[in-house]
Amino acid sequence: MHTEDAAVVDAVAPAVPAAALTVVDALVRQLCSRYAKRLPFHGWHHVSFVRAKAVQFAVANGAEVSVVETAALVHDVNYLVRRNSPAAEGARLRLDMLSRAGVGAATAQWIDDIVVEAEMANRGPEISLEAQALSDADTLFKALPVTPVMLSHRYLAENGITLRELADKIIGEQQTAHDDGYYFYNTQAAAAYSRWAATNLMLWQHIRESLDDHDVADLLDAVTSLGIIGLPGRP
């Protein structure tokens, strides 16, 4: 191969080689399978959705696709380190997995930085293209109309928090991003899904308000005591 040809190949080679990405995929699947009972919300169903959407957003915004896809695979391993923890607490496990897969140290650190940068509690209007793609995918999962109906009780059980704590977290972390116009970074995603986000935030505002009604609180206690759904008790 001529030197010029080699340079072109190097220029377009993905930051995370396909073989390494395959290993990361396998490692994450194994963890999700082994600890499925600990990850009723952040299990493989969540990871695979975020991965697929993150790749789509990365292609659309010109981000480094292999890095975004890998970041999507490992973005929630912190929930195996400690319940209800920030993304940064998964750094050691995340970097170990990437190292075992053969991802270079600099690229692995880049991926870890993207995961932390994209986290809802951390992000602002100006973040990297890679973090934007991951954030939009993860944020979309939160904004899906089916998420509060089918998955919120799983989040409560996984993280050992109350319904009020979850409502406070959602409103506290997401409302400003929505009001200031960076809930989604991708313009097409914003056009397609912002109504869902607005509805979701209004629902959680109403849930928080309803918890101030003593009869509603008593109702939730009664439901919890019957074991109908795995909700923690109110404080």
Secondary structure, DSSP 8 states (H G I E B T S, - for coil): --HHHHHHHHHHS-SS-HHHHHHHHHHHHHHHHHTGGG-TTTSHHHHHHHHHHHHHHHHHHT--HHHHHHHHHHTTTHHHHSTT--GGGGHHHHHHHHHHTT--HHHHHHHHHHHHHHSTTT--S---HHHHHHHHHHHHHHH-THHHHHTHHHHHHHHT--HHHHHHHHHHHHHHHHHTT-S-SSHHHHHHHHHHHHHHHHHHHHHHHHTTSHHHHHHHHHHHHTTSS------
